[in-house]
């Protein structure tokens, strides 16, 4: 690194990344829970076949 501004720019980038990571963590901690969605109960499959075979 010949230019001292490279070091300053690198430190600035690390500081911005740290702020973004902290902001993301705070968002996940304080974000409201997603609303509960209604899921209908599973349908019951019935059959008209009772297992007995018809006479031949």
Secondary structure, DSSP 8 states (H G I E B T S, - for coil): --SHHHHHHHHHHHHHHHHHHHHHHHHHHHS----------------S--S-----
